Amino acid sequence: MTVQRPIRTAIALILLGALVAVCAGAGFWQLRRAAERTALAQAIEAGRQAPPITLNTAQADGEDWHNGQVTGTWLHDLTVLLDNRNLKGKPGLWVATPLQLRDDPHHAVLVLRGWVARPIAGTPLPELTPPAGEQTVRGTMLHHVPRIFDLGSLTGNHASDLPGKLPTPDAIPPRVQNLPLGDLATATGLSFLPVILEMAPVANSPLIQEWPGPSLNASRNYGYAIQWFSFAAIAAIAALVLIWRLRTRRTTPSTPNEDLKS
């Protein structure tokens, strides 16, 4: 019986040590997430303050969150609708249309033109045809269309995949969950610039140009980090108490009665 107590104490110390390591690791991870969000917030603010970059075949790229502008002609027959894009709790669609570059008709930039409410079954979409003729479009640059979770990737149901060729014979814009630029280039035969534009607000537009940005609330991560470090401190204190008790038992001579109780 006297051997079991040190074994139990050793096991408890190992478990407490592991708990300290796990909780401290989670706390440091939250601190890294907070630093990433702070850096991202600074990058977004710097991009908003920077002068717009004029995109063309000579200047085909730019940094995320920077202002960009491009001049060209809308290719409305290649419009794609991005489904399940909610705005303020309302279900809706994003309208994505390529803009053919003025300086090179074989190149285009994909523009997210805005949000429209999802129509009730049997109700047609509002008129989505963009203005004709040469247009200059301004917006925020990103390197991919913001993604959402696609249940079809788990179930194998690819009903929302982009058609193999655009435009479709019925001229109805396809609906997809996500829109990789490579898939759109294959379907349309166009070469796309490596950036897209989230279109800036346009007056009298049937679409709403409000784009969800990434979560930038670093204070929440700091709060979680404090919680995790608190858990680690509690586990560390418990381990120290166990060590102190173990040392006390070893230095205190036991009486015959205490040996019998053990």
N, C-alpha and C positions, 0 to 999 in steps of 0.2 A: 504493500500500500504506500510506503514511503517513497517508492520510485515513481508512482503514477503522478504525484503532484508536480514534480519538475517537468515531466513529459507534457502534462496539460498546460503548464505555464509556457513551455517552449512553443507548443502549437499555437497558443493564444498570441504569443509575441510575433510569430511568423505571420499569422493572419492580420494582426494589427499593422505590421510593417507593410504588408501588401496593400492594405487599405490606405495607409498613408501615401504610398507610391501612386496608387490609382487616383486618389482624390487630388493630390498635388499635380499629377499629370493633367487631369481634367481642368484644374485651375489655370495652369500655364497655357493650355490650349485655348481657353476662353480669353486670356490676355492676348494671344496671337490673333484671334478673331477680331478682338477689339481694335488692335493695331491695323489689321487689314481694312476694316471698315472705316477707320479714321483716314487712312491713306486714300481709300477710294473716294470718300467724301471730298478730300482735298483735290483729287484729280478731276472729279466732276465739276467742282466749282472753278478750277483753273480752265477747264474746257469751255465752260459757259462764258467766261470772261475773255477768252481768246478770240481774235478775229476769225471769221469763217474761212475755211479752206475751200477753194474752188476746185471741184473734182473734174477731171477729164482724163484722157489716156496718158497724158504726160504727168499729171498729179493724180494717181489712181488710188492713193491710200492716205490714211490719216489716223490719228489716235482716237481711241474710244472716248466718247462723251464730248468731243470737240464739235464746234459748229462747222457745218459743211454746206456747200451749195453746189448745184449742178444745173446745167442748162441742156434741155433736150425736148423730146416729144414723147408723150405718153403712149404706151402700147397697151391700150385698154383690153384688147382681146386676149392678153396674157395675164389678166388679173387673177389672183388667187385669194381665197378667203381663208383666214386662220380662225378656226372654231374654238369655242370655250375660252374666250378672252373676256373676262368680266370687267366691268367698270362700275365702281361704287356699289357692288353687290348685284348688278344687273347683268344677265348673260348677253353676250354679244359676239361680234366678229371683228377682226382686223382686216382691213382691205389693203392688200399688197399688190402694187403695180410696177412693172419695170418702166424706167424712163430711158429712152434711146438717146445716147449722147449726140450732141450736135456735131462734135468734131470727128466722130467715128460711128457710123450707123451699125457696125457689127458689135459694138460694146454698149452695155446698159448698166444702170445702177438700180438696185431694187429699193423701192420707196414704200415704207409703211405709211399709207395715206391717212389712216385714222380708224376710229371705232364706230361701229353702227350696231344698234340693238338687234338681237336675233329675232327675226320675224316669227309670229305665231304660225303654227302649221297651216298651210294653205294660203298664207299671205305672202305676196312677193316682196322682195327687197326693194328699198328705195332706189332711185336712180343713182348709179354709181359712176357714170361716165365722167371722166375728168375733162377739163377744158382742152379744146383742140388747139393745134398749133404749137409753136415753140414756147416752152415755159421754163422759168427759173425757179427751182425748188430749193427751199432751205430747211435744215433740220439738224438733228443730232446724229453723229456718226457712231455706228457700232460695227463689230466684225461678224455678227451673226444675228439672226432673228431670235429674240428671246424665246426660250423653249419652255414648254410645260410638260408634265408627265403624260406619256401616251400609254393608255391601258392596252392598246393593240400590240405593244412590244412584248407584253406578257401573255396575252390570249392568242396571238397569232392572227388576229383579225386585222387585215390591212385595208379595210374599206376606206380609210381616210388617207391612203397614200396618194401622192401626186400622180396624175395620169402620165403615161409614158410619153405622150406628145401633146403639146399645146400649140394653138388653141384647140379646144374640144369641138367635135362636130356640131353639138347643140348650142355652142356659144355660151353655155352657162358656166360661170366661174367655179372651179372645183373648190371643195372645202377640205382642208387638211388640219391636223393638229400642230405639226411643226413643218418648217420649210427650210431645209438646207439649201444653200446657194448652188451646190454642185448638182442636186437633183433638178433644180429649176433650170440650170444651164443645159442639162441633158434633154429636158423636155421641150425647151424652146429653141435650142440651137444657138443661143446667144452666149457671148462672153461677158460675164459680169465682173464689175469692179469688186475687190475683196471687202468692201465696206457697204453697209446699207445705210439708209437715212430714215430716222424717225421724224416724220414731217412736223415742222413747226406749225402752230395754230394759224388757220386761214379763215379770214372773215367770210361769212355767208356760205360756209361749207356744209353739206349735208352730213359730213363726218366730224367726229369729235377727236381732236388731237390732244389727248391726255394719255401719257405713257407711264406705266408703273416702273419705277426705278428700283434698284437693289436696296435691301434693308441697310440703313446706315446708322442704326441705333447702337452705338458702341457702349453706351452706359448700361444697357442690359447685360452685355458680356462682362463688364466689370462687376456687376452685381452677382452674376453667376460665379465669377472667379472668387469673389469674397466667400460665397457659400461653400465652394469646394475646398478652399484653403481652411475654412473653419472646420469642416469635417476632418480634414487631414490633421489639424491641430488637436482636435478632440481625440482622434485615434492615437496620435503621438503621446499625448498626456496619459492616456490609458496605458500605453506600453511602458512609459516611465514609471507609473505607479506599480505595475506588475514587477518591473525590474527592482524597484526599491523594496518591495515586499519580499522578493526572492533573496535579496542581499541581507535583509533584516533577519529572515529565518536562518540563513547560514551563519550569521554572526551571533545569534542568540542561542545559548545552550538549551537543549530541550530537557525536560524533566521526565522521569520514568512514566508518570501518568500521561504526559503528552505523547510519548512514544506509543503507549498502548492505544490512545485515541487514534493515532495515525494508522 
